[in-house]
Amino acid sequence: MPAEPTADTKRAAGPLQLLDRAEEFVAVGLLAVLGLLLGAQVLLRFAFGLGYGWMEEIIRMLFIWVIFLGAVVAMRTNLHIRVEAGLMLFPARWRPALAWLGDLILFAFCIAMAWYGAQLVASTLEVEFRLTSTGLSMFWPYLIIPLSFGLQALRLALWRFGVRGAP
């Protein structure tokens, strides 16, 4: 459940506000392109009996990017999926500390995924690894992994310290 802003909660300003808008702009733009390509692919396949492999690859890549960017927006607004029911098994006085512990574990996971994702992206620069139909480097599909998890770690830390992104 998202925490309600309080008097001591700070709104994101300056660069963070720009980042808020950029995340949403890119996610919505990619979602629009995804919808158009998916609609075109369905129309071509069922109306004309045509299907393009390159379009399916692009759709798959866009789908992955939209999901990972959505996770960043969910983290920013504290709407990311959590298992909070387990906290109810503990005494009320322990719950805040356990919630912090859970967030620390999540933060460590995000940092680890960003680190290893960056290594995966770097490996695509060293070895020729391309998508079959489009010939695009795997750099592009893999790039969202360190970007998304790095931004999620940033958003989680900011949320925990009272800096809220755009709702």
N, C-alpha and C positions, 0 to 999 in steps of 0.2 A: 504494500500500500504506500503510495507516495506521501512523504511527509509534507505537511502544510507549511508554507513559508512563514517564518516568524520575524519579529523585529530585528533579530540579529542575523537573519539570512541575507546574504548579499546576492544581488542579481548580477549575472554576467555582463560585463561591459567591455567596450573596446574590442580587442582582438578576439575575445571569447564570443562576443555577440556576432562578430563577422564569421567565426567558425560555425556558430549555430546555424546561421543563414546558409553558409556554403554547404554544410552537411545536408540540409534540407533541399537546397537547390539541386545538388548533384543527385540525391536519392530520387527526387520527384522527376527530374529530367531523365534519368536512366529508366525509371518505371514507365514513363510515357513512351520512350523508345522501345522498351520491352513489349509493352502492350501493342504498339503499332506493328512491330515485327512478328509478334505472335499471331495477331489478327491476320496479317498478310499471309503468313505461313499456312494457317488453317484454311483461309480462302483459296489459296493456290492449290493446296492439297485436295480439298474436297470439291471445289468447283471445277478445277482444271486438271486434276490428276498430276500436278507438279509438286515437287518437293526439292528444296535446296539444302544440301548439307551445310553449306557455309552459314545459312540463316539459322539453322538449329544450333550450331556452335556459338554464334553470337548471342542467341537467345539464352542459352545455358550460362554463358559467362555473365550476361547482364543480370540474370536471375540470382546468381551467386553474389554479385556486387550489391544488388538491391537488398538482399537478406542481411548481408554483413553491415551495410550502412544503416539499415533499420535497427540492428542491434545497438549501434552507437547512439541513435536517437532515443531508443528505449532506455539505455543506461543514463543518458543525459537527463531524462525526465523521471528517472527512478521507477520505470515501469518494466524493467527487465524481469524475466521469470525468476522467482525465488521460491524456495521451499521454506515458508515461514511457519507452517503448522508445527514443525518440529520444535520450534522455540517455545510453544505452549506447553511442552512436556517439562519444562524447567521452571523453577521459581521465578517470579516476576523480577526480583532484584538481579538475577543472572542474565536476563534476556538482553539488555543493552550490550553487555560485554560479549555475549555470544554472537550478537548481530555484528559487532565490530570484528570478531574473529572470522566470521563467515565472509565479511567483506575483505578482510586481509587475505584470506585464501583465494577469493575471487580475483583480487588485485594481482596476487602472485601468479595465478593462472594466466591472466591477461598479459602480464609482462613476459612470461615464458612463451606464450603463443606469438607475441610480437617479435621476440628475439629469434625464435626458431623460424617464424615466417619470413623474417628479414634474411635469414641465412638461405632459406629456400628460394627466395627471389634472387638473391645474389648468385645462387648456383645456376640459375637460368641464363645469367650473363656469361658464365664460364663454359657452359655446354649448350650446344644447339638443341633446343627442345621446343618444338612448334606444334600448334594445333594442326590436325590433318587437313581439313577442308579449306580453312582460311590462310594457313601458313603464318598466323600470328604467333609471336613468341609467347611461351607460357609465363613470361614475366608479367603480362597483363592480368591473367586470371589469378595468379598467385599474389599480386601486389596488394589486393584487398585484405589479405590475412594480417600482415603487420600493421597496415593502416587502421583497420577496424579494431584490432585488439589493443593497439597503442592508444587510440582515441577512447576506447572503453575504459582503459586503466586511468587515463586522464580524467574522464568524466566521473568515474567512481571516486577518485581522490577528491576532486572538487566538490562533489555532492557531500561526501563525508565531512568536509571542512566548511560546509555552509554556502558554497558558491553554486548558485542554481543557473542552469541554462534556460533558454527560452522554453516556455511551456508548449 
